[in-house]
Amino acid sequence: MNKILFALVFICSFVAKSQEVDADNQDKKRNLIKVNLTSIAFRNYQFAYERTITKRMGVQVSYGFIPTGQVPLVDEYIKDEDINNIKMGGSNFTLEPRIYLGRGYGHGFYIAPYYRYSHFNIDNLTYNYRSEDPAVSGEKIPIAFTGKTNSNNVGLMIGAQWLLGRKDNWVLDVWFIGGHYGGATGTITGKSARPLTSYEQNQLKQDIEDLDISLFDYKVMTNANGAVIDLDSKWLGVRSGISFGYRF
C-alpha cells in the first residue's frame, strides 16, 4: 500500500513538474518581432515588436512608413479628371495592448484596443484650373498643391496568433478585423503658375469646394497666389492583415 501511494505521489509530482517546465518554456520567450506582409502591396512598410507581460496580456508597438510616390487606389477617393500627379508619403505609429483568450503567452485568439497616430505629406498634387474670366476664358492654369496632415485614431481589433516551428520560434499573426474612429487635420497650399484675378480667385474657391473628395471635410481660402485648404475631418476606418515574424 505504501509503495502504491509512493508511486502515485511520484507520478503526480512528475506531471506537475512537466507542466511547470512547459509553462516556463512558454514564458521564457517573451519578445516577438514581425513584419506586415499585406501592407507591402500598398507601399506601406510596417514593423512591430510585441512583449508578452503575462500569460493573458501583451503589448505591441508598431511603426510603418510610406515612401513618397503615387497614391494607390486614389481614383476611389478623388474623382476629377483635372486632378493628377498626386504623390504622398508618410508614417504611422500604433500602440496596441493585447488580451489573449487562448493558450496565452502570445498564442491564440486575442482582442486588442489600439491607438494610431499617422502623418502624411502631400506632394505635387496638380489641379488644372480652367479660367472662366472673360479676358482669358478657357485657359488652363496648373496649381501645384503641397501640404501635411496628422491623424489620431482609436479602435478595437480581433485576431489570432500562432507559434510555429518545433521550438515555437516563428509567428503568424492574422488580424481578422479591426475598426477605428478618429480624425485628420492639416493644411494644403496651392501655388498658381501665374497671379490670379479676383474673378479667378472666386471661381477657384467654388471649384475646389465642388470637388468630389469624399475622404475629407475642408475649408478653402484663395488669393492671387493660389489657394489654402484647411482639413478638419472625422472618419471611420477598418484594419486587417497578416504579419509574420520571429519569437525569442
Salt bridges, closest charged atoms under 4 A:
ASP27 OD1 - ARG30 NH2 2.40
GLU50 OE1 - LYS34 NZ 2.80
GLU50 OE1 - ARG98 NH1 3.53
ASP82 OD1 - ARG130 NH2 3.41
GLU96 OE2 - ARG98 NE 2.62
GLU96 OE1 - ARG239 NH2 2.90
GLU139 OE1 - ARG194 NH2 3.24
ASP173 OD2 - LYS34 NZ 3.23
ASP173 OD2 - ARG98 NH2 2.71
GLU200 OE2 - ARG194 NH2 2.67
GLU209 OE2 - LYS205 NZ 2.62
